[in-house]
Amino acid sequence: MSTPTVVTGLGIASPNGLGTQDFWAATLNGKTGLGRIRSFAPEGYPARLAGEIDGFDAKEHLPGRLIPQTDRMTRLALVAADWALADAGVAPDDLAGFDMGVITASSSGGFEFGQNELRKLWSLGSEHVSAYQSFAWFYAVNSGQISIRNGMKGPSGVVVSDQAGGLDAVAQARRQIRKGTKLVVSGSIDASICPWGWVAQLASGRLSTGEDPETAYLPFDRRAHGHVPGEGGAILVTESAEAARARDAKVYGEVAGYAATFDPRPGSDREPGLRRAMESALADAGTPAEDIDVVFADAAAVPELDRVEAEALNAVFGRGGVPVTAPKTMTGRLYSGAAPLDLAAAFLSMEQGVIPPTVNVAADPGHGLDLVGSEPRTAPVRSAMVVARGHAGFNSVMVVRSADS
């Protein structure tokens, strides 16, 4: 079955805006969500900036019984899923449970929950560790909790491939819809800004140690020196086009093409796999490169990784051949939540004919990119490419196009 897969609902939790409207307004206005870490005292750590979500009180959105059972990332994911389903006009109780599935991505699981239970274990004893630790830390917990809350009994799972995972999850959702599932909730929310999670992120060696939010995360800039992590992401409702049409749903656009590759062993002198992933995603979509109106870049802000991404883009599109943007300069890199948020931004760009900005960056001319600057760019957007790379060599690329393309 090769029915088109469309996106009919968005649920967004971002450091620069909670909910789709607030996120999009903030993004077009260049509002940053980066700042000094507030959720714990960052003194003593070499990196002290993050993109944290303000104003989220889970008790306002979720039953009280769920609070002690869940990590912050799961609470955010449950609420974002509620928003996405409401945006899609879907009442799960009205659909057959086996017609609905949940496939999300996770980069780290529930780090803060695990950290707190470890503290109890070593300071108070094992009898004080919550029974919920058995699942609250786990990578698959967001898929499980969303499926339980909404009675979704169809194909479900979790994909773990660091920052690339958000696209891999949506691609897996598309596979299940092609096999006949009518609706799959997909995307990702990650949130591990706590001391234990922070130490794990520092181990990558890619975190910016800058102290100024305006200059700490500068992809494709000669001053690039690492990224600022963030929390959040987006949950998307994906459906078969037939199912969406049958209920007269609003359609943001189609998941048209996807491909994933893995980089060769470091030091092998072989070409990284990113260009191949871009070309294969275009082929899967049946879309020539010249029809792509904007690329949402991975934007690592590590000089070598920026060079690799720029070279891949130039090989596929030609130097300056396509507008490139990195709105994640306002949110930080959200790990597996980053690419679903870029997908949401791509669909909103199509809807409103505007490409979001890349803030604070002075693009290095040597990269040869047409990088959208600090102001949004008005342009028709019918097709977009989203790029995501995970630590250790994951490359994933997705092509989306507007509903009327």
C-alpha positions in Angstrom: 0.0 0.0 0.0 1.6 3.3 -1.0 -1.0 5.8 0.2 0.5 9.2 0.9 1.1 10.0 4.5 0.0 13.5 5.6 0.4 15.5 8.8 -2.8 16.8 10.3 -1.9 18.0 13.8 1.0 19.7 15.5 1.8 19.9 19.2 4.9 22.0 20.1 6.9 22.5 23.3 9.9 24.7 22.6 12.2 26.9 24.7 11.1 30.0 22.8 7.4 29.2 22.8 4.9 26.8 24.3 2.2 25.8 21.8 2.2 26.2 18.0 1.1 29.9 18.0 3.6 31.1 20.6 6.5 29.1 19.1 5.8 30.4 15.5 5.3 34.0 16.6 8.5 33.9 18.7 10.5 32.2 15.9 9.5 34.8 13.3 10.4 37.5 15.7 13.8 36.0 16.3 13.1 35.5 20.0 15.7 33.3 21.7 15.0 30.7 24.4 18.6 30.3 25.3 19.9 31.5 28.7 21.8 30.5 31.8 20.6 27.2 33.2 17.8 27.7 35.8 16.8 24.1 36.6 20.0 23.5 38.5 23.1 25.4 39.6 25.5 25.3 36.6 28.5 26.5 38.5 31.2 23.9 38.3 30.3 22.8 34.8 32.2 24.1 31.7 28.9 24.7 29.8 26.2 26.8 31.5 23.7 27.8 28.8 20.7 25.8 27.7 17.3 26.2 26.0 14.8 25.6 28.8 11.0 25.8 28.6 9.4 28.4 30.8 5.8 28.4 32.1 5.1 24.7 31.8 3.1 23.4 34.8 2.1 19.8 34.2 -0.5 19.9 36.9 -2.5 22.3 34.7 -2.7 19.8 31.9 -2.5 16.2 33.4 -4.2 14.2 36.1 -2.4 14.3 39.4 -1.8 10.6 39.4 0.5 10.9 36.4 2.9 13.4 38.0 4.8 11.0 40.4 4.9 8.4 37.6 6.6 10.5 34.9 9.7 12.4 34.0 9.5 16.0 32.7 10.1 14.8 29.1 7.0 12.5 29.4 4.8 15.2 30.8 5.8 17.5 28.0 5.2 14.7 25.4 1.8 13.9 26.8 0.6 17.5 26.7 2.1 18.0 23.2 0.3 14.9 22.0 -3.0 16.2 23.5 -2.4 19.5 21.6 -1.5 17.7 18.4 -4.7 15.5 18.5 -6.8 18.5 19.3 -5.2 20.4 16.4 -6.0 17.5 14.1 -9.6 17.4 15.3 -9.1 13.8 16.5 -11.0 12.4 19.5 -9.3 9.1 20.1 -12.3 7.7 21.9 -14.2 7.9 18.6 -11.7 5.7 16.7 -10.9 2.0 16.9 -7.9 1.4 19.2 -6.1 -0.8 16.7 -6.4 1.8 14.0 -4.0 4.1 16.0 -0.4 3.8 16.9 2.4 5.8 18.6 6.0 5.9 17.3 8.3 8.4 19.0 12.1 8.9 19.3 14.2 9.3 22.4 17.8 10.4 22.8 18.3 9.8 26.5 15.1 8.7 28.3 13.9 10.1 31.6 17.3 11.3 33.0 15.9 13.6 35.8 13.6 10.9 37.1 16.5 8.4 37.2 18.8 10.9 38.9 16.3 11.5 41.7 15.8 7.8 42.3 19.5 7.1 42.3 19.9 9.8 45.0 17.3 8.1 47.1 19.0 4.7 46.6 22.4 5.8 47.8 21.3 8.2 50.5 18.2 6.5 51.9 18.2 2.9 50.7 16.5 0.8 48.1 13.1 0.7 49.9 12.8 4.5 49.1 13.2 4.1 45.3 10.0 4.6 43.4 8.4 1.6 41.7 7.9 3.9 38.7 11.6 4.0 38.2 11.1 0.7 36.4 9.7 2.5 33.4 9.9 6.3 33.9 13.5 6.4 32.8 13.1 4.2 29.7 13.5 5.3 26.1 10.0 3.9 25.1 8.1 5.5 28.0 6.7 8.4 25.9 5.2 6.1 23.3 3.8 3.9 26.1 2.3 6.7 28.1 0.8 8.4 25.0 -0.7 5.1 23.8 -2.2 4.3 27.3 -3.6 7.8 27.7 -5.4 7.7 24.3 -6.3 4.0 24.0 -4.0 3.5 21.0 -3.4 -0.2 20.4 -1.9 -0.3 16.9 1.8 -0.4 15.8 3.9 1.4 18.4 7.6 1.7 19.2 10.5 4.0 19.8 13.6 4.9 17.7 16.9 5.7 19.3 19.4 7.4 17.0 20.2 10.6 18.8 19.3 13.8 17.0 18.4 11.8 13.8 15.8 9.8 15.7 13.0 12.4 15.3 13.0 11.9 11.5 13.5 8.2 11.8 10.4 7.9 14.0 8.2 9.9 11.5 9.5 7.6 8.7 8.6 4.6 10.7 5.1 6.1 11.2 4.9 6.5 7.4 5.8 2.8 7.0 3.0 1.7 9.3 0.5 4.0 7.6 1.4 2.4 4.3 0.7 -1.0 5.8 -2.8 0.1 6.7 -2.8 1.9 10.1 -5.0 4.9 9.8 -3.3 7.2 12.3 0.1 7.3 14.0 1.2 9.8 16.6 4.9 10.5 16.0 7.7 13.0 16.6 9.7 13.4 19.8 10.2 15.4 23.0 13.5 15.2 24.8 14.3 16.9 28.2 17.5 16.0 30.1 18.7 19.3 31.5 19.6 18.0 35.0 23.1 17.3 36.4 23.2 13.7 35.4 21.9 14.4 31.9 24.2 17.4 31.6 27.3 15.3 32.4 26.2 12.8 29.7 25.9 15.6 27.2 29.2 17.1 28.1 30.8 13.8 27.2 30.2 14.5 23.6 32.7 17.3 23.7 30.4 19.4 21.5 28.8 21.7 24.0 29.5 25.4 23.7 31.2 26.9 26.7 30.2 30.4 25.7 28.5 32.6 28.4 26.6 34.9 26.0 23.4 33.5 24.6 23.8 35.6 21.4 27.2 34.1 20.5 27.2 30.7 22.1 25.6 28.7 19.3 26.7 29.9 15.8 26.4 27.2 13.1 28.1 28.0 9.7 29.9 30.9 11.4 33.7 31.2 11.6 33.2 31.7 15.4 31.4 28.3 15.7 32.5 26.4 18.8 29.8 24.0 19.7 26.1 23.9 20.4 23.8 24.9 23.2 21.5 22.0 24.2 17.8 22.5 24.8 14.6 20.6 25.8 11.4 20.1 23.9 10.4 19.2 20.4 7.1 18.5 18.6 4.5 15.7 18.4 2.8 15.2 15.0 -0.4 13.5 14.0 0.2 11.5 10.8 -2.5 9.9 8.8 -3.2 8.2 5.5 -4.3 10.8 3.0 -7.5 8.8 2.5 -8.3 8.8 6.2 -7.7 12.5 6.5 -9.8 13.2 3.5 -12.6 11.0 4.8 -13.0 13.1 7.9 -12.4 16.4 6.0 -9.3 17.1 8.1 -7.0 20.1 7.7 -3.7 18.9 6.1 -0.5 20.7 6.8 1.4 18.7 4.2 2.8 15.3 3.1 5.7 13.3 4.3 7.0 12.8 0.8 10.5 11.3 1.0 13.0 9.9 3.5 16.4 8.3 3.7 19.0 7.4 6.3 22.7 6.6 6.1 25.5 6.0 8.4 29.0 7.6 8.2 32.1 5.5 7.6 34.6 4.9 10.3 36.4 8.1 11.4 39.8 8.4 9.7 38.8 6.2 6.8 39.0 9.1 4.3 35.7 7.9 2.8 33.0 10.5 2.1 30.4 11.0 4.9 27.0 9.6 4.2 25.0 12.9 4.4 25.0 13.7 0.6 23.8 10.2 -0.1 21.0 10.6 2.4 19.9 13.9 0.8 19.9 12.4 -2.7 18.1 9.3 -1.6 15.4 11.3 0.2 14.8 13.4 -2.9 14.6 10.2 -5.0 12.1 8.7 -2.6 10.0 11.8 -2.9 10.3 11.9 -6.6 11.3 15.5 -6.2 14.2 17.1 -8.1 16.6 19.2 -6.1 15.5 22.4 -7.9 12.0 22.0 -6.5 13.1 22.3 -2.9 12.4 25.8 -1.6 14.2 25.6 1.7 16.5 23.3 3.8 16.2 23.2 7.6 19.8 22.4 8.4 21.2 20.1 11.1 23.5 23.0 12.1 25.9 21.3 14.4 28.1 24.4 15.0 31.1 22.2 15.1 33.4 23.5 12.4 34.2 20.1 10.8 30.5 19.1 10.9 29.4 22.4 9.5 31.9 21.9 6.6 30.5 18.4 5.9 26.9 19.6 5.9 27.7 22.6 3.6 29.7 20.4 1.2 26.7 18.0 1.0 24.3 20.8 0.4 26.5 22.3 -2.3 26.9 19.0 -4.0 23.2 18.4 -4.2 21.9 21.9 -4.8 24.9 23.9 -6.0 26.6 26.7 -4.1 23.9 29.0 -2.8 21.4 27.0 -4.8 18.7 26.8 -2.0 17.8 28.9 1.0 19.1 27.3 4.2 17.8 28.1 7.7 18.5 27.0 11.2 15.8 28.3 13.6 17.3 26.0 16.2 19.7 28.9 16.9 16.8 30.2 19.0 16.0 27.0 20.8 19.3 25.1 21.1 19.7 21.6 19.8 16.8 19.5 21.2 18.3 16.1 20.4 15.6 13.8 19.1 13.0 16.6 19.5 14.9 18.9 17.1 13.9 17.5 13.7 10.2 17.1 14.5 10.2 20.8 15.5 11.9 21.6 12.2 9.2 19.5 10.4 6.6 21.6 12.2 8.3 24.8 11.2 8.5 23.6 7.6 4.8 23.0 7.5 4.1 26.4 9.0 6.5 28.0 6.5 4.4 26.4 3.7 1.2 27.6 5.2 2.3 31.2 5.5 4.9 31.6 2.8 7.7 32.7 5.1 11.1 31.1 6.0 12.1 31.5 9.6 15.4 33.2 10.5 18.8 32.0 11.7 19.7 34.4 14.4 23.1 35.9 15.4 25.0 34.1 12.7 27.5 35.7 10.3 27.7 33.0 7.7 31.2 32.0 6.6 31.3 32.8 2.8 33.6 29.8 2.4 30.6 27.5 3.1 28.8 28.8 0.0 25.4 28.7 1.6 22.4 31.0 1.1 21.8 31.1 4.8 18.6 33.0 5.8 19.8 35.7 8.2 18.3 37.3 11.2 15.1 38.3 9.5 12.4 35.9 8.2 12.4 35.7 4.4 9.1 35.9 2.5 9.0 33.2 -0.2 6.6 30.6 -1.5 7.4 27.3 0.1 6.0 24.2 -1.5 8.6 21.6 -0.7 11.2 21.5 2.1 14.1 19.3 3.2 14.9 18.7 6.9 18.3 17.4 7.9 19.3 15.7 11.1 22.4 14.0 12.3 23.0 12.0 15.4 26.2 11.6 17.4 28.5 8.8 16.1 27.4 8.9 12.4 23.6 8.8 12.0 22.3 10.8 9.0 18.6 11.2 8.3 16.8 13.4 5.8 13.1 14.0 5.1 11.4 15.8 2.3 7.9 17.3 2.9 5.6 19.1 0.6 2.5 21.2 0.9 -0.9 19.8 0.6 -1.6 21.5 -2.7 1.7 20.6 -4.4 
